[in-house]
Amino acid sequence: MANLKEIQRQIKSVSNTQKTTRAMKLVSTAKLRRAEELAKRSRLFAQKTNQVIAEIASRIHCNKIGGIQNRCFVQNDAPKSIDIIFITADKGLCGGFNMQTIKAVKRLMREYENKNVNIRVRGVGKKGIEFFTFNKVELLDEVRNLSSAPDMVRSSEFMARSIRDFNDGIVDAVYLVYNGYKNVITQELHVNQILPVSIGDFDCEGEKNTVLELEAQDEEKMLDSLVNKYAEYNMYYALIDSVAAEHSARMQAMDAATNNAKQMVKSLTVKYNKARQESITTELIEIISGVEAMK
């Protein structure tokens, strides 16, 4: 009977876990709907901002001999120092969501370490920060409780420090690494170079049809202002995109955990019934044997 009690205890424990994972899945599903809608609206704004920057930069680049002289648009093929900014979740229980970002950061670090480039790491999200701290990777800057609740002000303040170091020539490039939302069942890893902004794909013919009407002397000033907004908003959008992907990954993880718990309960129930049948059979044999012995 002790064995039966142990199996019953296991069934009860797994059933309680199943209830918890089902509830977490429902919570993540509700949060995902809101985060998905916010990500869609933010993506549209980010695309329009990038389009405006591209048009202004294209006009300056195509109308000047030698192209743009702004540091934010000059590609450095041999950087001496770079910033890597990563975004992970503040919580776990979301499958391999955080580890995918961490592995991408480690690959990027190895790539530049082999080129003898100085690497500075800035982190957002408790899980990534704890991982790199445990592995003795020094973080230049870290922020917690931002990836779970994106805030434009805190995001801009965090990104502004990296932008300032880039403009001052302390670093030659700024990379942003995060896991973004693609659809309900898929997350998409992003390794984006935020600064300097690439102008390699700008089309000089297309700038003739631009809808922007700016004075020549205003273009450079407008570009400087927009580049900062571009970098800050890309950081904020990445946070929104990441939190949507996090809820998606957690929803899938909790769904898988719920199904596994259901299968385990079914397996333990079969095991319990077999053990109970064996116990009853043993008792019957003992009774019959006792009766026979008394004859």
Helices and strands as residue ranges (DSSP letters): H 2-63, G 71-73, E 81-87, H 97-113, E 118-124, H 126-134, E 139-143, H 152-167, E 173-183, E 186-195, G 206-209, H 216-294
